[in-house]
Amino acid sequence: MKNTLSRFGKFLSGMVMPNIGAFIAWGFITALFIEAGWFPNAQLASIQPYMLTYLLPVLIAAQGGKMVGGDRGRVMGAIAVMGCIAGVGGTEGQPMLMGAMVMGPLAGWLIKKFDEAMDGRMPVGFEMLINNFSVGIFGMILAIFGYYAIGPVMQAILAVLSAGVAFLISHSLLPLVSVFLEPAKVLFLNNAINHGVFTPIGAEQVQQMGRSIMYMLETNPGPGLGVLLAYMFFSKDDTTRQSAPGAVIIHLFGGIHEIYFPYILMNPVVIIAPIVGNAAAILFFSLFGAGLNGPAAPGSIIAFMMMTPRDSMLISLLGIVIAAGISFVIAAPIVKMSGAKNLDEATSQMKAMKAEAKGMAVPAGEAPAVSGSAVKKVVFSCDAGMGSSAMGATKFRNRIKAARPDLTVTNSSVDNIPADADVVVCQRILADRARACAPQVTLVTIDNFLADPNLDHLYQSLAGGSTPAPAAPAAPQKKDTPVQPAASAMNGVLLRKGIKVGLPSVSKEEAIRAAGALLSELGYVAPDYADAMIEREKLVTTYMGLGVAIPHGTSQKKETVKKSGVVLLQYPDGVDFGDEKAYLIFGIAGVGDEHLELLGNVCNVLEDEEALEKMKTSSDIDFLMSKLS
């Protein structure tokens, strides 16, 4: 049950979190310009109903569709939710935020299934026609379904919830909400509850009364603040006590409530403190008729106070103080008497809970790892998706295929991660782009695609906890068997004249430009491709480890590639790539997947230490060609 709720909550959060900026914009317009706002302006206030009715549901549905069905799912989700909005009367009906959380993933799932059914069956020349018409037709069908079914059903559900809230308020029972709300935060359901349920009900109350207490239920930073203060003053663990002040600042002023979840997990009974603290604050707000003009996102004291009406500033501030004070008083003796586990263990547990949304578990290192067979697809991502990630994926695929033959290991550009990816592996500097593209996946960040401790952790748990597979030694070549000369490798992707050996050491930039010039000379790329290779190197190094680098262009310059090709420059004394030296520099230009087989062969060579060392110094081009063929 806990795993199911965590998985559900994380998925819903994945639809909401990328769109928080839109909620903030809507909240500011509401708080500033409505009749009860700071600067009443009827004309500017007229913007906010359209943002709530159309903008926010479309953004959420589009994100949900993308998470399941990629870019086509994104368009489908946006089309489908419009039916829900129209079905409840547009700006006259309930905001369809919950409807968006249903229609977006449903639309993504439908187009994904269609694409799977058409895979390999698409008539040549009709791809664009079928792709566009399928989104249009299925989008229309879902919009009609949303109009007649999902929209009215969601409106009925919200009406029931609104009536329930009214009952709780009228009978002074609203504080009981904290009994469910605070544990829900630790299960990552807070965004779904806050923006899917509280926000639509709160928007209706703002229209009627100019403020809503619903915006105060989940966003009050006081309950978590009390827990952090208790650990700051009374924790027996020095590391935990020293970390708490920083967590207080992040939580209170940054609004990142997730920062206090590990402190709860260190001592689960501490959850009582924020429950009672929030209940007391809600009761206080109810007694004084308090409320916010818009959602306080994120839940910092800054956002909370900015959304407070001018005549309620003191009430809002006191509510935060009451929640923090009561939470602190309850948590302090629990923390003081407890021999809790340390913060690192609790943080690992929280990461594990997040990862369990996909059946994941986190080992002693930083890298999330897979438990059992829950993960089906691992994607290695780099900037362009043609070089570093391809080699990393090939090497990892070869390493794990015996233990997990069912596992798909592939590669992509970091900006085009497949929607069905379970785990994404990328270099640390690209982590933010990976999260923006695929917020629903488990992210493993590395420094080196070929040999990194986090890859070992990932392997161990994907393979069921077994030890890392040793490199399989290549069969030794008989001394009396001559190397067979080869005219080309991999159907012209690598030619004999594309290999230069015994080159004198130069700077990294000179080596990369030399590789680009050779690619251009052989007709693989336009002359300016070398500039794109230099730009790519500035983004993140193409040094792969073990003395190998694979410079290539950026994804934005793929139009300068005429056909797939690879060149090899050998520097026996090495070229400095940061703190490492590259002896073999493979310049890469990729149009399709023709170069990937050769990169796979490079990975195979990397498993043979003796052959790799010989390749770094050998002047025998036939030997090099034979190893890469």
C-alpha atoms as one frame of an Amber mdcrd trajectory, in Angstrom:
protein
   0.000   0.000   0.000   2.795   2.455   0.900   4.620   1.714  -2.356   1.446
   2.129  -4.375   0.631   5.474  -2.758   4.212   6.688  -3.199   4.200   5.706
  -6.853   0.843   7.390  -7.411   1.864  10.541  -5.568   5.201  10.841  -7.373
   3.500  10.467 -10.749   0.925  13.151  -9.938   3.669  15.449  -8.639   5.515
  14.921 -11.906   2.578  16.516 -13.728   2.329  19.487 -11.364   5.909  20.411
 -10.470   7.106  21.557 -13.926   4.138  23.946 -14.015   4.518  25.550 -10.575
   5.628  28.801 -12.237   2.225  29.087 -13.889   0.507  28.566 -10.520   2.688
  31.323  -9.060   1.786  33.714 -11.895  -1.915  32.984 -11.444  -1.591  33.353
  -7.682   0.131  36.734  -7.981  -2.513  38.086 -10.362  -5.221  36.875  -7.987
  -3.594  38.227  -4.822  -2.733  41.603  -6.333  -5.695  42.547  -8.476  -8.935
  40.997  -7.211 -11.306  43.233  -5.256  -9.835  42.105  -1.913  -6.253  42.187
  -3.224  -3.379  44.553  -2.617  -3.983  46.671  -5.748  -7.583  46.038  -6.892
  -7.923  46.245 -10.657 -10.967  44.681 -12.288  -9.403  44.595 -15.753  -6.212
  42.816 -14.687  -8.157  40.563 -12.310 -10.149  39.344 -15.321  -7.023  37.483
 -16.475  -6.985  35.023 -13.588 -10.201  33.054 -14.387  -8.838  32.209 -17.833
  -5.518  31.086 -16.394  -7.276  28.848 -13.869  -9.828  27.493 -16.328  -7.658
  26.981 -19.398  -3.933  27.561 -18.875  -3.314  25.427 -15.768  -5.361  22.368
 -16.837  -3.838  22.406 -20.324  -0.296  22.609 -18.913  -0.932  19.762 -16.461
  -2.618  17.563 -19.064   0.131  18.236 -21.597   2.804  17.310 -19.047   0.929
  14.161 -18.063   0.561  13.183 -21.699   4.256  13.768 -22.320   5.264  11.670
 -19.299   3.406   8.688 -20.744   3.397   9.232 -24.506   6.198  11.665 -25.331
   5.669  14.731 -27.488   2.674  13.198 -29.251   1.152  12.428 -25.871   1.735
  16.064 -24.872  -0.371  17.340 -27.772  -3.014  14.673 -27.186  -3.316  15.585
 -23.508  -3.822  19.268 -24.299  -6.548  18.457 -26.839  -8.323  15.965 -24.599
  -8.608  18.195 -21.522 -10.355  20.902 -23.536 -13.336  18.573 -23.748 -13.448
  18.371 -19.940 -13.276  22.157 -19.644 -16.068  22.692 -22.159 -18.130  19.915
 -20.596 -18.430  21.791 -17.303 -19.127  25.199 -18.828 -15.674  26.747 -19.206
 -15.079  29.610 -16.801 -18.538  29.045 -15.316 -17.722  25.535 -14.117 -15.261
  23.923 -11.744 -11.548  24.205 -12.685 -10.550  20.929 -14.325  -7.205  20.381
 -12.579  -8.233  16.909 -11.468  -9.647  16.245 -14.912  -6.284  17.212 -16.395
  -4.525  14.691 -14.159  -6.781  12.016 -15.637  -6.969  13.051 -19.277  -3.266
  13.789 -19.761  -1.935  10.321 -18.854  -4.918   8.662 -20.581  -4.158  10.533
 -23.807  -0.461   9.678 -23.566  -1.251   6.005 -22.981  -3.635   5.845 -25.954
  -1.208   7.373 -28.456   1.626   5.260 -27.080  -0.393   2.084 -27.685  -1.248
   3.261 -31.197   2.423   3.930 -31.958   3.363   0.478 -30.648   0.714  -1.120
 -32.864   1.976   0.794 -35.923   5.653   0.080 -35.274   7.031  -1.541 -38.414
   3.674  -1.291 -40.210   3.810   2.355 -41.297   3.563   2.662 -45.129   6.601
   4.416 -46.566   5.833   8.037 -47.403   2.723   8.179 -45.215   4.472   8.667
 -41.872   3.666  12.365 -41.473   0.081  11.931 -42.611  -0.596   9.039 -40.242
   1.224  10.620 -37.290  -0.637  13.912 -37.549  -4.050  12.439 -38.298  -3.766
   9.871 -35.504  -3.171  12.623 -32.920  -5.974  14.698 -34.374  -8.521  11.876
 -34.536  -7.724  10.305 -31.182  -7.500  13.759 -29.610 -10.962  14.590 -30.928
 -12.377  11.312 -29.602 -10.905  11.904 -26.145 -12.124  15.500 -26.120 -15.661
  14.260 -26.802 -15.233  11.616 -24.094 -14.019  14.295 -21.716 -16.977  16.532
 -22.559 -19.645  13.921 -21.842 -17.940  11.753 -19.192 -14.771  12.881 -17.440
 -15.646  16.573 -17.071 -19.078  16.034 -15.496 -17.750  13.225 -13.277 -14.916
  15.412 -11.996 -17.340  18.268 -11.447 -19.524  15.955  -9.374 -16.533  14.749
  -7.355 -15.423  18.319  -6.662 -18.991  19.248  -5.690 -19.016  16.408  -3.152
 -15.596  17.438  -1.828 -16.710  21.070  -1.583 -19.794  20.008   0.339 -17.598
  17.923   2.624 -15.308  20.889   3.262 -18.319  23.098   3.976 -19.569  20.515
   6.473 -16.170  20.343   8.193 -15.963  24.126   8.403 -19.501  24.575   9.688
 -18.923  21.929  12.376 -15.409  23.145  13.279 -13.916  19.830  12.116 -11.584
  21.176   9.425  -8.489  20.713  11.684  -8.968  16.938  11.336  -7.710  17.278
   7.763  -4.166  17.453   9.148  -4.447  13.832  10.336  -4.407  12.786   6.677
  -2.528  15.691   5.160   0.761  15.530   7.077   1.374  11.787   6.450   0.378
  12.368   2.822   3.265  14.812   2.488   5.783  12.117   3.385   4.164   9.901
   0.720   4.610  12.711  -1.879   0.860  13.214  -2.303   0.975  16.854  -1.199
   1.114  18.413  -4.681  -1.738  16.279  -5.948  -3.915  17.134  -2.935  -2.965
  20.803  -2.830  -3.316  21.601  -6.525  -5.797  18.916  -7.525  -8.309  19.326
  -4.683  -7.595  22.350  -2.491  -6.885  24.762  -5.367 -10.193  24.268  -7.257
 -12.202  24.501  -4.029 -10.144  27.485  -2.901 -10.653  29.275  -6.234 -14.420
  28.975  -5.834 -14.231  30.337  -2.285 -12.089  33.259  -3.456 -14.728  34.145
  -6.024 -17.357  34.194  -3.281 -15.471  35.573  -0.280 -12.218  37.037  -1.613
 -10.075  34.505   0.300  -9.894  30.810   1.084  -8.562  28.808   4.022  -7.975
  25.896   1.600  -4.774  27.569   0.419  -3.451  27.505   4.009  -3.894  23.810
   4.781  -0.896  22.280   3.016   1.391  25.279   2.522   1.813  26.452   6.136
   5.563  26.098   6.847   4.992  26.084  10.624   4.489  22.331  11.270   7.714
  21.324   9.527   9.580  24.237  11.090   8.766  22.946  14.588  10.184  19.520
  13.762  13.413  20.990  12.402  13.849  23.239  15.436  13.418  20.245  17.740
  16.240  18.431  15.972  18.377  21.579  15.964  18.244  21.877  19.765  17.760
  18.319  21.037  19.146  15.774  18.578  21.814  13.495  20.068  23.455  13.001
  16.683  25.974  15.782  15.981  25.586  15.574  12.191  21.808  15.810  12.404
  21.905  18.700  14.870  24.371  20.630  12.745  22.375  20.071   9.556  19.079
  21.287  11.005  19.776  25.084  10.854  20.419  24.914   7.136  17.280  22.843
   6.683  15.308  25.473   8.625  16.378  28.193   6.182  15.615  26.083   3.105
  12.237  25.039   4.479  11.073  28.389   5.861  12.350  30.730   3.158  12.726
  28.374   0.201   9.404  26.629   0.700  10.868  23.155   0.094   8.904  21.134
   2.642  10.551  17.951   1.417  13.655  18.968   3.363  12.083  17.917   6.670
  10.798  14.526   5.472  14.054  12.708   6.417  13.794  14.112   9.944  10.340
  12.527  10.201  11.641   9.247   8.809  14.405   9.154  11.439  11.653   8.843
  14.012   8.237   8.075  12.494   6.443   8.860  15.780   7.533  12.495  15.277
   4.768  12.744  12.647   2.445  13.429  15.578   4.073  16.849  15.999   3.227
  18.351  12.578  -0.223  16.748  12.664  -1.130  18.468  15.954   0.688  21.676
  15.010  -1.145  22.004  11.710  -4.476  21.105  13.320  -3.996  23.890  15.864
  -3.125  26.388  13.137  -6.144  25.379  11.025  -8.405  25.803  14.061  -6.901
  29.245  14.678  -7.390  30.264  11.049 -10.988  29.006  11.135 -11.868  30.945
  14.265 -10.595  34.211  12.791 -11.943  33.671   9.264  -8.461  33.684   7.753
  -7.590  32.745   4.208  -5.256  33.474   1.317  -6.074  35.168  -1.982  -4.215
  32.536  -3.995  -2.064  29.431  -3.637   1.205  29.917  -1.756   3.512  27.998
  -4.063   6.078  27.019  -2.987   5.097  26.866   0.687   7.558  29.390   2.078
   6.769  32.080   4.617   7.445  34.619   1.848   4.844  33.177  -0.537   2.428
  32.543   2.347   2.522  36.162   3.483   2.429  37.571  -0.065  -0.852  35.741
  -0.697  -2.347  37.014   2.564  -4.951  39.823   2.354  -3.817  43.139   3.814
  -6.164  42.910   6.781  -4.978  39.413   7.819  -1.203  39.688   7.892  -0.957
  39.290  11.654  -3.381  36.340  11.671  -1.380  34.488   9.016   1.885  35.116
  10.827   0.439  33.967  14.158  -0.879  30.814  12.492   2.625  29.939  11.344
   4.031  30.647  14.821   1.324  28.547  16.516   1.925  25.592  14.188   5.698
  25.800  14.668   5.461  26.234  18.442   3.118  23.318  19.068   5.011  21.091
  16.648   8.264  21.967  18.415   6.860  21.296  21.908   5.626  17.851  20.870
   8.658  16.878  18.787  11.322  18.047  21.280  10.867  15.337  23.962  10.473
  12.638  21.309  13.728  13.669  19.668  15.517  14.076  23.010  14.572  10.619
  24.278  15.072   8.810  21.012  18.123   6.966  19.784  17.156   7.652  16.218
  19.133   6.648  13.192  21.280   9.389  11.708  20.274  11.807   8.968  22.220
  10.080   6.215  20.305   6.869   6.802  17.000   8.723   6.856  17.842  10.620
   3.684  18.686   7.336   1.992  15.356   5.987   3.191  13.567   8.973   1.665
  15.391   8.437  -1.627  14.331   4.808  -1.454  10.713   5.821  -0.922  10.895
   8.078  -3.936  12.538   5.356  -5.961   9.962   2.797  -4.860   7.494   4.704
  -6.991   9.106   2.633  -9.732  10.095  -0.359  -7.666  13.526   1.133  -6.971
  15.871   0.999  -3.996  18.894   3.090  -3.095  22.139   1.436  -1.972  24.938
   2.923   0.055  26.071   5.229  -2.763  24.279   8.164  -4.325  22.999   6.299
  -7.358  19.436   4.951  -7.309  19.419   1.260  -8.086  16.796  -1.183  -9.205
  15.185  -3.802  -7.033  13.822  -6.865  -8.781  12.414  -6.643 -12.301  10.361
  -3.446 -11.923  12.615  -1.417 -14.207  12.360  -2.376 -17.860  14.195   0.431
 -19.652  17.463   2.239 -18.878  18.393   5.213 -21.062  21.895   6.695 -21.259
  21.672  10.365 -22.257  24.177  12.928 -23.447  23.800  16.247 -25.224  23.419
  14.973 -28.783  22.640  11.313 -28.136  25.137  10.070 -30.717  28.440   9.406
 -28.955  29.010   9.327 -25.204  25.607   7.940 -24.380  25.782   5.368 -27.182
  29.055   3.966 -25.899  27.866   4.053 -22.298  24.662   2.225 -23.223  26.509
  -0.384 -25.253  29.022  -1.111 -22.525  26.339  -1.344 -19.836  24.117  -3.489
 -22.070  26.941  -5.934 -22.676  27.709  -6.015 -18.978  24.183  -6.767 -17.780
  22.593  -8.785 -20.595  23.430 -12.126 -18.968  21.801 -11.171 -15.652  18.887
  -9.189 -17.134  18.101 -10.276 -20.703  14.671  -8.630 -20.370  16.160  -5.177
 -19.750  16.218  -2.602 -22.544  19.325  -0.395 -22.477  19.404   2.379 -25.053
  20.600   5.942 -25.523  19.122   9.310 -26.438  19.684  13.035 -26.424  19.155
  14.503 -22.955  16.395  16.696 -24.416  14.547  13.770 -26.007  14.424  11.094
 -23.337  11.808   8.432 -24.190   8.624   8.684 -22.162   8.795   5.003 -21.159
  12.250   5.297 -19.586  12.472   4.028 -16.010  16.072   5.069 -15.278  18.135
   7.754 -16.997  21.928   7.848 -16.723  23.651  11.117 -17.590  26.636  13.237
 -16.622  26.142  15.465 -13.591  26.276  18.686 -15.559  23.284  17.545 -17.631
  21.144  16.517 -14.660  18.896  19.603 -14.715  18.130  19.163 -18.400  17.354
  15.482 -17.854  14.981  16.290 -14.986  13.245  18.947 -17.064  12.738  16.524
 -19.941  11.697  13.512 -17.860  10.736  14.472 -14.291   9.089  11.100 -13.720
  12.225   8.976 -14.096  14.855   7.937 -11.589  18.040   9.816 -12.435  21.546
   8.369 -12.027  24.281  10.981 -12.415  27.821   9.969 -13.277  31.201  11.469
 -14.096  32.320   8.776 -16.507  30.222   6.657 -18.874  32.668   3.767 -18.884
  33.783   3.401 -15.272  31.847   5.092 -12.486  30.893   3.874  -8.968  27.271
   4.837  -9.543  27.154   2.562 -12.574  28.416  -0.245 -10.333  25.621   0.473
  -7.831  23.073   0.508 -10.646  24.387  -2.756 -12.025  24.329  -4.494  -8.649
  20.699  -3.758  -7.941  19.523  -4.280 -11.527  21.223  -7.637 -11.489  19.559
  -8.565  -8.207  22.367  -7.621  -5.862  25.033  -9.724  -7.540  28.582  -8.466
  -7.727  29.627  -6.526 -10.817  30.354  -8.711 -13.773  34.055  -8.945 -14.500
  35.228  -7.951 -17.912  35.308 -10.953 -20.177  38.832 -11.317 -21.509  39.106
 -11.441 -25.247  40.276 -14.675 -26.747  44.020 -14.385 -27.343  45.031 -14.257
 -30.966  47.382 -16.976 -32.079  50.787 -15.621 -32.834  50.990 -17.529 -36.107
  47.690 -16.134 -37.378  48.294 -12.933 -39.328  45.933 -10.020 -38.959  43.665
  -9.873 -41.981  43.772  -6.489 -43.695  40.476  -4.676 -43.998  39.506  -2.047
 -46.525  36.775  -0.583 -44.377  34.875  -1.160 -41.177  31.139  -1.171 -40.640
  30.137  -0.419 -44.251  32.259   2.664 -44.670  31.598   4.277 -41.317  35.328
   3.905 -40.582  37.798   3.889 -43.485  41.526   3.132 -43.505  42.236   6.706
 -44.492  40.131   7.799 -41.528  42.761   6.457 -39.111  45.811   8.530 -38.229
  48.449   6.998 -35.961  51.562   8.197 -34.174  50.416  11.807 -33.924  52.387
  14.211 -31.717  50.635  15.521 -28.607  48.617  18.713 -29.080  46.019  20.635
 -27.083  42.538  19.229 -26.658  41.046  21.863 -28.978  43.629  21.161 -31.681
  42.952  17.424 -31.461  39.194  17.937 -31.726  39.592  20.290 -34.695  41.879
  17.747 -36.359  39.175  15.093 -35.967  36.580  17.490 -37.395  38.821  18.370
 -40.329  39.335  14.671 -41.137  35.584  14.012 -40.970  35.077  16.900 -43.396
  37.889  15.736 -45.685  36.253  12.306 -45.994  32.873  13.823 -46.848  31.034
  12.969 -43.663  30.362  16.539 -42.509  30.430  20.182 -43.564  33.646  22.117
 -42.786  32.080  24.024 -39.871  31.246  20.791 -37.992  34.514  21.160 -36.061
  33.134  24.339 -34.454  30.147  22.331 -33.237  32.520  19.724 -31.797  34.299
  22.429 -29.810  30.958  23.778 -28.565  29.939  20.265 -27.515  33.159  19.876
 -25.536  32.431  23.121 -23.676  29.073  21.748 -22.527  30.475  18.570 -21.023
  33.617  16.588 -21.694  33.546  13.797 -24.251  36.343  11.970 -22.458  34.949
   8.513 -21.789  37.631   7.055 -19.561  40.350   4.444 -20.099  42.231   6.802
 -22.421  39.390   7.164 -24.934  37.561  10.327 -26.056  34.757  10.586 -28.620
  34.286  14.246 -29.605  31.216  15.021 -31.721  28.966  17.948 -32.561  26.026
  19.395 -30.686  22.483  18.283 -31.403  21.776  21.729 -32.891  24.356  21.122
 -35.632  23.132  17.754 -36.879  22.145  19.376 -40.185  25.867  19.777 -40.975
  26.272  15.971 -40.963  26.051  14.513 -44.466  26.380  10.838 -43.519  27.460
   8.787 -40.541  31.188   8.421 -40.128  33.932   7.867 -37.567  37.615   8.771
 -37.653  40.337   7.667 -35.266  43.280   9.809 -34.196  45.950   8.051 -32.149
  48.182  10.086 -29.820  50.726   7.712 -28.214  51.796  10.372 -25.676  48.249
  11.440 -24.958  46.152  14.620 -25.168  45.073  16.335 -21.966  41.294  16.161
 -21.431  41.091  17.941 -18.090  42.760  15.729 -15.495  42.918  12.731 -17.836
  44.801  11.868 -21.013  43.138  10.547 -24.151  45.253   8.355 -26.403  42.520
   7.284 -28.819  40.235  10.041 -30.086  37.252   8.887 -32.116  35.679  11.774
 -34.040  32.008  10.994 -34.627  29.333  12.216 -37.026  25.992  10.442 -36.821
  22.894  10.682 -39.006  21.117   7.496 -38.074  22.358   4.501 -36.127  25.052
   3.314 -38.564  27.882   4.420 -36.259  26.492   2.726 -33.164  27.699  -0.747
 -34.135  31.240   0.565 -34.452  30.974   2.246 -31.052  29.794  -1.082 -29.717
  32.956  -2.654 -31.063  34.981   0.070 -29.363  33.295  -0.930 -26.100  34.228
  -4.543 -26.700  37.857  -3.519 -27.151  37.697  -1.632 -23.854  36.996  -4.934
 -22.123  40.294  -6.322 -23.436  42.973  -4.405 -21.561  45.845  -5.872 -23.552
  44.290  -5.004 -26.917  43.346  -1.514 -25.730  46.882  -0.740 -24.617  48.250
  -1.983 -27.937  45.788   0.192 -29.872  47.118   3.285 -28.077  50.594   2.849
 -29.576  50.370   0.468 -32.552  51.157   1.851 -36.006  49.514  -1.176 -37.667
  46.317   0.185 -39.231  45.219  -3.323 -40.225  45.362  -4.301 -36.549  43.273
  -1.282 -35.553  40.730  -1.960 -38.296  40.440  -5.601 -37.288  39.688  -4.667
 -33.681  36.981  -2.224 -34.738  35.319  -4.440 -37.384
